[in-house]
Amino acid sequence: MDSPTDGQIDAAANILALLIGRGATVSAAESLTGGLIGVALTAPAGASAAFRGGVVAYATDLKAALLGVPSELLSREGAVHPDVAAAMAEGVRERTKSDYGLAVTGVAGPDPQDGRPVGTVHIALSGPGKRVWHRDIMLDGGRDQIRQGTCREALSLLRGVLEANLGEHSG
C-alpha cells in the first residue's frame, strides 16, 4: 500500500486535533484509494481518539452489501457517481457510529469505468443531521497520482468542513 505523504500526515494531524477538540469521530469508506485515507488518518499518534475505522469497498457489490448503497442506484448510475459517494459516506457513518463519514469513489485508471473517464472522482462527507458535503473533481496524471490526489482532496474537504463548523458544537 502507498504511504501517506508528509502533507497528508500533517493534514490528518490537524483534522484529528479538530475532531478531538470537539469530541467527534470520523470513519472512511474508500473505493479507488484502497485504504489510503485510513492510512493517512491513522499515521499520527493518538488517532484512535477520533478515527473509528473504515471500509474498503472496491467491488461494486460490496458498496451495497457493506455500506448500504442502494442497488438500484448502482445499477442505474454505476459506482462512479456523486449519489453513490454520498450513500457510501452516510453508510459508513451509520455503521461505525461516527459523527462524520468520508467517502470516495472514482476512476484511477488505466481504463474508463461505467462510462466515466480516468480521473473522475466523487468525494462526499456525511455529518451530523445527515448533512452531506460534496466535492466532484477531475484529476490528471497516472493511477498513483489520481489515488494520492483523491486522498489529498478528501482530507481537504473534511478539514474545510471542520474548520468552517468550529462554533457549531460548542456551548
C-alpha positions in Angstrom: 0.0 0.0 0.0 1.2 3.5 -0.7 2.4 5.5 2.2 0.8 8.9 3.1 2.8 11.9 2.1 4.1 14.4 4.7 1.4 16.8 3.6 -1.3 14.1 4.1 0.1 13.3 7.6 0.1 17.0 8.5 -3.4 17.4 7.3 -4.5 14.3 9.2 -2.9 15.5 12.4 -4.8 18.8 12.0 -8.1 17.0 11.3 -7.6 14.7 14.3 -6.9 17.7 16.5 -10.1 19.4 15.3 -12.2 16.2 15.9 -10.7 15.5 19.3 -11.2 19.1 20.3 -15.0 18.7 19.8 -15.2 15.1 20.9 -16.2 13.9 17.4 -15.2 10.9 15.3 -14.8 10.0 11.6 -14.7 6.9 9.5 -13.9 6.4 5.9 -15.5 4.5 3.0 -13.0 4.0 0.2 -13.1 2.7 -3.3 -10.3 3.9 -5.7 -8.0 4.9 -2.8 -8.0 1.3 -1.4 -7.3 2.4 2.2 -5.1 5.4 1.7 -7.4 7.7 3.6 -7.4 5.3 6.5 -3.6 5.0 6.4 -3.3 8.8 6.4 -5.8 9.3 9.3 -4.0 6.6 11.4 -0.5 7.8 10.8 -0.5 10.5 13.6 -0.1 9.3 17.2 -3.4 9.3 19.1 -5.5 8.7 16.0 -7.7 6.2 17.8 -9.3 9.1 19.8 -11.1 10.3 16.7 -10.7 7.7 13.8 -13.2 4.8 14.3 -12.4 2.8 11.2 -13.0 2.3 7.5 -14.4 0.1 4.8 -12.6 -0.5 1.6 -15.4 -1.4 -0.8 -13.6 -1.8 -4.1 -16.1 -4.1 -5.8 -19.4 -2.5 -6.7 -21.5 -5.2 -5.0 -19.7 -4.5 -1.7 -20.8 -0.9 -1.8 -24.3 -2.2 -1.5 -23.6 -5.1 0.9 -21.3 -3.3 3.3 -22.3 0.3 3.1 -25.9 0.1 2.1 -25.6 1.9 -1.2 -29.0 1.3 -2.9 -28.6 -1.5 -5.5 -30.9 0.4 -7.9 -28.7 3.4 -7.8 -25.6 1.3 -8.6 -27.5 -0.4 -11.4 -28.7 2.9 -12.9 -25.6 5.1 -12.4 -22.7 2.7 -11.8 -20.3 3.0 -8.9 -18.8 6.3 -10.0 -21.4 8.9 -9.2 -21.9 11.7 -6.7 -25.0 10.0 -5.2 -23.0 6.8 -4.7 -20.3 8.7 -2.8 -23.0 10.3 -0.6 -24.6 6.9 0.1 -21.2 5.5 0.9 -20.5 8.4 3.3 -23.8 8.0 5.1 -23.4 4.2 5.2 -20.0 4.2 6.9 -21.1 7.0 9.3 -24.1 5.0 10.4 -22.4 1.6 10.5 -19.4 2.8 12.5 -21.5 5.2 14.7 -19.2 8.0 13.7 -20.1 11.7 13.7 -18.6 12.0 10.2 -18.4 9.6 7.3 -15.9 10.4 4.5 -16.2 8.5 1.2 -14.5 8.4 -2.2 -15.4 6.7 -5.5 -13.9 7.3 -8.9 -11.7 6.1 -11.7 -8.0 5.8 -11.1 -7.3 4.1 -14.4 -5.9 2.9 -16.6 -9.3 2.4 -18.3 -12.6 4.3 -18.0 -15.3 2.8 -15.8 -19.1 3.0 -16.1 -18.6 5.4 -19.0 -16.6 7.8 -16.8 -13.2 8.9 -17.9 -10.0 8.3 -15.9 -9.5 11.0 -13.3 -13.3 11.3 -12.4 -13.6 11.5 -8.6 -16.5 12.0 -6.3 -16.0 12.7 -2.6 -18.7 13.0 0.0 -18.7 13.8 3.7 -21.8 12.9 5.8 -22.1 14.7 9.1 -24.4 15.4 12.0 -28.1 15.7 11.0 -27.3 13.7 7.8 -25.9 16.8 6.2 -23.7 16.0 3.1 -20.9 17.9 1.5 -19.7 17.0 -1.9 -16.5 17.6 -4.0 -16.6 16.4 -7.6 -13.3 16.7 -9.4 -11.2 15.7 -12.4 -7.6 14.7 -11.7 -4.8 14.4 -14.1 -1.9 12.0 -14.0 -1.3 8.3 -13.7 -3.0 5.9 -11.4 -0.8 6.7 -8.3 -1.2 10.4 -8.8 -5.0 10.1 -9.0 -5.2 8.0 -5.9 -2.9 10.3 -3.9 -4.8 13.4 -5.2 -8.1 11.8 -4.2 -6.8 11.2 -0.7 -5.5 14.8 -0.5 -8.8 16.3 -1.7 -10.8 14.1 0.6 -8.8 15.2 3.6 -9.1 18.8 2.4 -12.9 18.6 2.3 -13.0 17.1 5.8 -10.7 19.7 7.2 -12.6 22.5 5.5 -15.9 21.4 6.9 -14.5 21.0 10.4 -12.8 24.4 10.3 -16.0 26.1 9.0 -18.1 24.5 11.7 -15.9 25.2 14.6 -18.6 27.0 16.5 -21.4 24.6 15.9 -20.5 22.1 18.6 -19.7 24.5 21.4 -21.8 25.7 24.2 
